[in-house]
Amino acid sequence: MQNDRDAATMRVIEELKRVYKSKILPLETQYRYDQFYSPYMTDPEFDSKPQVMLLGQYSVGKTTFIRYLIGRDFPGQRIGPEPTTDRFTAVMDGPEDRIIPGNALCVSPELPYRGLERFGVAFLNRFEGSVVSSAVLRHITLVDTPGVLSGEKQRTNRGYDFCKVCSWFASRADLILLLFDAHKLDISDEFKNAIESLKGNEDKIRCVLNKADQVDRQKLMRIYGALMWSMGKVMKTPEVLRVYVGSFWNEPLVYSDNADLFKMESDDLMRDLRDLPRNSAVRKINELVKRIRTAKVHAYIIGHLKEQMPMMMGHAKKQAQVCVCYA
């Protein structure tokens, strides 16, 4: 049964590639879609494993959460109470443990990260791949992100547009996990901007209330309610986000009152992660449909602007007029 599903998924992916190359790519090339929106799609973007993006403020347990999922340490991990993860890290499966620099990831023909080149050298120096052998990573790729800063720290210039990078990864992710610390629910300005940059991907977003074993049952109920209220204000949507509550690290629980609840929540999260490969084909169809709509609108706009240009002389003057009208 599993092999039949995998074969069906592969057929869907191959058909998507055929449709894109034969129908959509010529339109994008004619109207230079890559110069206005995103680079042309490549085979690795269709063939890539489902990606899970982790986003949260510093010291909420993102890196520890990845170690909890894969069951072992991975190259380049940095864990501590202060802001330790200062880079985007794609944690992927491989035969031997190693770190791949961001520049190498972006030019690799087998990986779906070519479009990240446009964010510049400052970002590529803060991007790396962590290769580790793991049964979990044979089916998904995990993307760890820098801890979102708060207070005076958030005024520090990262050297690249953090929110735009988050938006790029979000559009290509199959699942986005927003991690929160049970003792630190405040949403900083940078974190709020990062969440707002995920607009259009709300169906992929889930919340993880981590370190929930460090409070008793009564406080946990209040914290859960406060988290839902805060996220409702930021997301500006009537739909309620799914929140996984637990303590996602391999340590004894501080308060064991909710041990059964944490076990059920962990099982639900693992089930959702296991379903990602099965649902990845549907996600790629939806993303391609959104790209087609954007490309169609782009073609109409460029076509209309070209019609405004004179046939022989006066290109510069008309071009200036058009730019003023549509600015």
VENRAMO-V12214 format. One record per pair of residues at least 12 apart in sequence whose C-alpha atoms are under 7 Angstrom apart, sorted by the first residue. I is the first residue (numbers start at 1). GAP is how many residues later the second one is. D is the distance in whole Angstrom. If there is no record, write none. Layout:
i = <I:I>
gap = <GAP:GAP>
d = <D:D>
This chain:
i = <9:12:13:13:28:31:31:33:39:44:44:44:45:48:49:49:49:50:50:50:50:50:50:50:51:51:51:51:51:51:52:52:52:52:52:52:52:53:53:53:53:53:53:53:54:54:54:54:54:54:55:55:55:55:56:56:56:56:56:57:57:57:57:58:58:58:58:59:59:59:59:60:60:60:62:62:63:63:63:64:65:65:68:68:68:70:70:74:74:75:75:75:75:76:83:85:85:86:86:87:87:87:87:88:88:88:88:88:88:88:89:89:89:89:89:89:89:90:90:90:90:90:90:90:91:91:91:91:91:91:92:92:92:92:92:92:93:93:93:93:93:93:94:94:94:95:95:96:96:96:97:97:97:98:98:99:99:99:99:100:100:100:101:101:101:102:102:102:102:102:103:119:122:122:123:139:148:148:149:150:154:163:163:163:166:167:167:170:170:171:174:174:174:175:175:176:176:176:177:177:177:177:178:178:178:179:179:179:179:180:180:180:181:181:181:182:182:182:182:182:185:192:206:206:206:207:207:207:207:208:208:208:209:209:209:209:210:210:210:210:211:211:211:212:212:212:213:213:213:213:213:213:214:214:215:216:217:217:244:244:245:245:246:246:246>
gap = <272:269:33:268:267:268:271:262:76:66:67:68:67:64:90:91:92:90:91:123:124:226:227:230:89:90:91:122:123:124:89:90:91:121:122:123:124:89:90:91:120:122:123:124:89:90:91:122:123:124:90:122:123:124:91:92:122:123:124:90:91:92:134:25:89:90:91:21:22:23:24:119:120:121:82:117:14:16:81:185:183:184:180:181:182:64:66:56:58:22:23:24:55:54:64:61:62:60:61:39:40:58:59:38:39:40:55:56:57:58:38:39:40:41:54:55:56:38:39:40:51:52:53:54:38:39:40:50:51:52:38:39:40:45:49:50:38:39:40:41:44:45:37:38:39:37:38:35:36:37:34:35:36:32:33:29:30:31:32:28:29:30:26:27:28:22:23:25:26:27:21:41:37:38:37:138:42:43:41:38:36:30:31:34:28:30:31:28:31:30:30:106:109:29:30:28:29:30:28:29:30:31:28:29:30:28:29:30:31:28:29:30:28:29:30:27:28:29:30:41:42:42:35:36:37:34:35:36:37:35:36:37:34:35:36:37:35:36:37:38:35:36:37:33:34:35:33:34:40:41:42:43:40:41:40:39:40:41:21:25:17:20:16:19:20>
d = <6:7:6:7:7:6:7:7:6:6:6:5:5:7:6:5:6:5:6:7:6:6:6:6:6:5:6:5:5:7:6:5:6:6:6:5:6:6:5:6:6:6:5:6:6:5:6:6:5:6:6:6:5:6:6:6:6:5:6:5:4:6:7:5:4:6:6:7:5:6:6:6:6:5:7:7:7:7:7:6:6:6:6:5:7:6:6:7:6:6:6:6:6:7:6:5:6:5:7:5:6:6:5:6:5:6:7:6:4:6:6:5:5:7:6:5:6:6:5:6:7:6:4:6:6:5:6:6:5:6:6:5:6:6:5:7:6:5:5:6:5:6:5:5:5:7:6:7:6:6:5:5:7:6:5:7:6:5:6:6:5:6:7:5:6:5:6:5:5:7:6:7:6:6:6:7:7:6:7:5:6:7:5:6:7:5:6:6:7:7:6:7:7:5:6:6:5:6:6:5:6:7:6:5:6:6:5:6:7:6:5:6:6:5:6:6:6:6:6:7:7:7:6:5:6:7:6:5:6:6:5:6:7:6:5:6:6:6:5:6:6:5:7:7:5:5:7:6:6:6:5:7:5:6:7:6:7:7:6:7:6:6:5:7:7>
